[in-house]
Every structure is written in C-alpha cells, then in structure tokens.
Amino acid sequence: VLAIERYIVVCKPMSNFRFGENHAIMGVAFSWIMALACAAPPLFGWSRYIPEGMQ
C-alpha cells in the first residue's frame, strides 16, 4: 500500500490525486484479505508450515 502511494506521488506529481481516508481503509482491508488468504490454507490442513530439516 505504501509502495503504491509513493509510486503515485513520485510518478504523477502534477495530478490532483489525494490519498484520503477511503483509500487508506481500502488499503488496510486489502492487506488483511491478502494476509488471511496466505495464512488460511495451512490452518485448514491444506499444506503446512514446517521448519526445514524437521520433515
């Protein structure tokens, strides 16, 4: 989310885009959804996280 915001500020400095409250909420929601999508499968038994060498 920060990288996207920095990209907009650096590459499009003359545009009138404002990173407002709604954009921040959508960014946080997107981050949580992606984190849950990556963490959920092992919680339900599909694949698993194990330290290397402990197989």
Buried (B, 14 or more C-beta within 10 A) or exposed (E): EEEEBEEBEEEEEEEEEEEEEEBEEEBEEEEEEEEEEEEEEEEEEEEEEEEEEEE
